[in-house]
Amino acid sequence: MPTAGTPEETALLGKMPSDSMDDIELKKIDLQFPAVRSMSRDDSAVSEERVETARGSVLVAVQGDRAKPAILTYHDLGLNYISSFQAFFNYIDMRALLDNFCVYHVNAPGQEEGAVPLPDDFEYPTMDELSEQLMFVLSHFGLRHVIGLGVGAGGNILARFALANPEKVEALCLINVVSTQAGWIEWGYQKMNARYLRSKGMTQGVLDYLMWHHFGRGTEERNHDLVQVYRNYFERQVNPSNLALFIDSYVRRTDLKLTRELEPNRRKESATLQMPVMNITGSLSPHVDDTVTLNGRLDPTNSSWMKISDCGMVLEEQPGKVAEAFRLFLQGQGYAVKLSRKLSSSLSAEGMIKVPTARLFDFTRSASLDDSDLLSHAHWSNASIHITENPISEAVAC
């Protein structure tokens, strides 16, 4: 039973704010989903240049000091350099990379932001011709060799360029890349998408296919905000007729004709990518099996396969893991890219990177790191780096 207090306590309780509070009914509350991802030019440090090629001009965006080593990027279907790479290179762990490299973002013809419709009589370049355009890009900027970073269709184009010009490509990072020609199911879907894009624009069916192509299934449950941003982008900022031409070119691609040579003495003569290759996919991507096929056609001594968990579009959904893997990959090529004192928790706590045994010594040959960043034996033993002879023999997810 409550007891009566002193007159002072009674007066104090009478002045408590709770006595004057009323019930409030909230009405007309609208949910707003923040656009956490910008899809427009918002980086004044990026300059754009038109490069004339034998098959028309392409737009190239340059980011960083042009005196530094070059990274060449190429985007996937429905995207351009802004929607594919802007957020990744602005990620906090990637900003330090721009102190060591200059990035050249290549846009496929007619896929850049604000692109005007291509002429009706324009014959879109084939995948091989798109790869040949890259030689004009290198000549325009005076680049002797580059490091390639390609996603999907863009990775296929970079792989073709690397096969034809191995002396121009030091290393390749390929994400969700298909190395075979289109199957009947893909051919049918893509042909139907191209037809709708020409006649009706961005229909719901085409939109759903693009979302599946980039994110896989179940994206709404994983990241609703990111889904909304990309849906709005595909609906409002993509030129449908130009995309239809790019899709037609991609679906008519030929097999890369890569073969893994099992005889060690003949590996240098085999028809495969001779430079180091990091092959990345997301565990929820529809292209996982395609990346496994690609991995089986590469030389196991200079290639690695990496599957990142809980994502399909790895650059957007797991940029921290990709950034850490990419920096280690570049260090393996002898570039002095500074590492933090501790490896990213996204890798050390949750996952592993697979690298062939032959590449272990490459990762330690970077001699100009700070003392705090030296890759000592203790440093590697604490990190979740697992060595394997054949990356295809065991699936490891980050």
N, C-alpha and C positions, 0 to 999 in steps of 0.2 A: 504494500500500500504506500502511495506517495505521502510524504510528510510536508507540512507547510513550512516554508522557509522564512527567513527574516524579512522585514518590510523592504530592506535594501535589495535582497535577492529577488523578491517579487516584482519590484519596480524595474530591475534590470531585465528580467525575463519578459516583462511586458514590452520592452523596447527591441526584442530580438527581431531580425529581419524576416524570419520565417512566418511571423504573424501577418506580414503584409504581402506575402507572395500569393499570387493567383495562378490557377491553372491556365496554360496558354495552349491553344490549338493551332498547330502549324498547318497552313493550307498552301496549295499551289507550289509544292516543292518539286523542282525539276532536277533530274539527275544530269550531271554534266561530266563527260569523260574527257579528261585533259589530254591534249595532243602533246605527248611527251617527246615527240620526234618531229623535227622540222624537215619539210621536203622542198625547200627552196634555197636559193643561193643566199647564204648568210655569213659567208667567210670572205672577208675582204682580202685575205692573203692568197686566195686562189685566183689565178688568171687564166682566161680561156683564149685559145688560139685555133684558127682554122688551118688545117693541113690539107693541101691538095694532093690527091693520089690518082692513080691510073683509073680508078673507078669512082670518081667524085671526091668531094671533100668530107673530112671528118672533124668533129670538134674534140679538142684535147684540152683538158684542164690541168694546169700545172700548180702543184702545191709544195712549197719548200724551196731551199737553196739549190739552184740549178748546177752549182759546182759540185754538189754531193752525188754519191752513187744513186742510180735510178731504179725506182720501182714502177713497173708498168701494170696498170689494172685494166680489167675488162669486165663489164657487167653482164647480168643475165637477162632473160626475156622480160619485157615489160618494165624494165628499170633503166636508169642511166647512172652516171657517176655520183649524182647527188643522192638519189634514193638507195643506191647500193653501198656506197663507201663513205659518204660524208660523216655519218654518225660514228662509224668504226674508227676513222682516223682522228676524230675529235674526242674519242674516248680517252680518259685521263691516262691510262697506261700506254696509249699509242702516241700521245703528244710528244714524248721524248724521242720517239722514232724519227720525227720530222727534223730533229736536230742532227741526225746522221744521214738522212736520205732525202731525195727529192722524188715526189710521187707524180707520175704522169697518168691521168685518168683518160682513157680512150672511150669515146661514145660511138656506138654503132650508128651508121647513117640514118638520120631522121629520128633518133631516139632521145636526143637531148631535150632539156626543158624548153618549152615554147617553140618546138620545132614546127615549121610549116609543113603541110602535106606535100609529099614528094610528087613529082609530075606523074601523070597517068602512064606515060611511056617510059618511065624510069625502070630500068632492069636492075633489081636489087642484087648486090654481089652474093656469090655463093660463099659457103663457109671458108673454102680455100682462098677465095679472093679477099674476103674480110681479113684473113690472116696475112695475106700479102700486103695489105694496106699498112700493116705495122712497120714494114721496112721503110716506107715513106715517112712514118712518124719518127723513127730513129734517125733517119737522115736529116729531117727538118730540125731536130733539136741537137744534132751532133752527138748522139749516144752510140758508144761502141758496143755496149752490152747492157742488159737489164735483168732485173729480178721480176718474174711474172707473178701476179696475183689475180686469178680469174675465178668467177663463180658461174656455174652452169654452162650456158651457151658461151659465155666469155672465156671460161676455162678451156672449153673445147677449141676455141679460136687460138688461144695462146699455146695450147699443146701442138696444134698444127704448125704454128710459126716456129716453135722450138724444134719440131722434127725437121723442118726444112732449113732452119738456120741455127743449128746447135751452138755455133760459136758466138751467137748474139745473146744467148740466154744463159745466165749463170745458175739460176735455180728457179723452181716453179712451186707455187703454192696453189693447189687446185681444190676447189670447194664444190661438192655435189656435181662432179663432172661425169658425163656419159661419154665413153670412148667408142661405142658401137653405133651402127646406123639405127634409125628409128624402126621400132617394131610396128606391126599392123595396128595395134590398139592405139599407140601414141600417134601414129600417122593419121588415123581416122579422127581422133579428138582434135589434133592440131589443125587439120584441114578444115574441120567444121568451125573451129574458133576463128581461123583466118577469114572464112566466108562471112561469118556474122560480123566480124569487125569491119569488113568492107561495106556490108549492106546495112547494118543496123547499129553499128558502133559498139560500145562496151556493154554487152548484154549481161544478164545475171549469170548465165551459163559460162561465159568467158571469164567473168569475174571470179566465180567459184573455182574454175580450173586454175587460174593464176594464183589464187590463194593456196590451193592444194599444191601446186608446183613448187611454191616457195616455202610454205610452212608445214606441209603435210596435214594430218588430221588432228582434230582436238585443239586447235589453236585458240578458240574462244575461251576454253577453260584455262589455258596456260597464261594468256596475256591479252585480255580484252582490249586494252588501250592500243596496243600495237596493231591489232587486227583492224581497229577502226581507222587508224592513221593510214594503213596501206589500202584499205578498201576505198577510202576517200581519194587517195592518190591515183589508184587505177581508174576510178570513175571520172575524175576531173582533170587530171594532168597528163594523161597518156594520149598521144595521137593515135586513134584506132587504125587508120589506114596504113600508117607507117609501121605500126607494130605487126599488122598482118603480113607485111612484106618480110619483116625480120623472122617471124614464125615460119613462113614458107621456106626461107633459106635454111633455117635450123632443122626443119623436119626432113629436108632433102639432103642432109649431111651424109657423107660417106663414112665408112669405118676408118678409124685412125690406123688400123693395121699394125698394132703394136704386138710384138711377140717377146716373150721372156726366153732368153737363152740359158739353158741349164749347164752348158759346158763353160767353165770359168775362163778358158783361154779364148773363147769366141764371143764373150759378152760385149766387148767394145765394138764388134762388128754387127751386133744384133739390131733389128729394126725396132728399137724402143727409145725412150727418152734417156739420153746419156747424162743429163745434168741431174743434180739432186732434186727430188720431188717430195713434197709433203702433201698427202692426199687426205682431205678432211671431209667428214660428213656429220650430220646430226642424227641421233638415234631415231628420231621421229620423221626424218626426211623420207619422201618417197623414192629417193635416189640412192639409198644405202646399198642395195644389191649392185647397182651400176658402179659405185666406187669400189666395191669388192672385186668386181670384174676388172676394172682398171688396175687395181693393185696387183692382181694376178698376172698382168701383162707387163709389169715394170720390173726392173732389175732390183732384187731385194737388198743389194749392197748399198744402194744410194737412194732408196725410197722408204717412206714410212706412211702408215695408214692410221688415222686417228678418228675415232667416233666419239662425239660429245653427247652426253646424256641430256634428256629432257628438252630437246630443241629440234627444229627443222631448219630454220634460217639462222645459221650459227652466228653470223656477223651481227645480227640484231638481238638475238635472244641470249647468247653467251659470249659477248665481246671480250670479257676478261680472260676467259680460257683461250680463245683464239689469239689474243694479243700476246699472252705469255708464250704460247707454243710458237708463234711466228718469230718472236724475239730470240728464242732459243735456236730456232731453225736458222736465222740469220747469223747468229754467233757461230753456228756450225760451218758456215761458209767463210769464216774468218773476219767478220765485221764486228767491231768493238761496240756493240750495243749494250749500254749499261743495264745491269739488272739491279733490282732493289735488294736490300740485305736479305730479305726472305722471299722465297718464291711465292707467287700469288696463292692465297688460301684456296682459291677455286680449283687449283691443281694439286696442291700438296695435301689438302684435306679430303678432296672428293674424288680425284681421278688420277689417271696416268697418261703419259705420252709414250707412244711406242716408237723406238728408233732402232735401226739395225745396228748390230755390233760394230760393223765397219765404220759407222759414223761416230762412235763414242769418242775417238781421238780428235775428230774434227771439231766436236763441241768444246774441246779444251785448248784449241790452238789460238784463241784470241788473246794476244799478249799485251794489249794496251788498256786493259781494264784497270779500274782503281783497285787498290789493295782490299778495300771492303767488298769488292765484287768478284774476287778471284774465285774461279771454279775449282776449289780444292776437293780432295777426296771426301772430306767431311761434309762439304756442301752438297755433293751429289748423293751421298749416302742418306742424307736427311730428306732429300727431295723425292717425290714419287715418280722417278724416271725408271722405267723397266726396259731392259735390253732384250731384244729378241733377234734371232737370225732371220726369221721369215715372218713379216708382219701379218701375212694372210692366214697363218696357221692358228691364230688364237685371237678372238675378238675381245678387245679391251675398250671400255667406255670411260670417258671422263665425266 
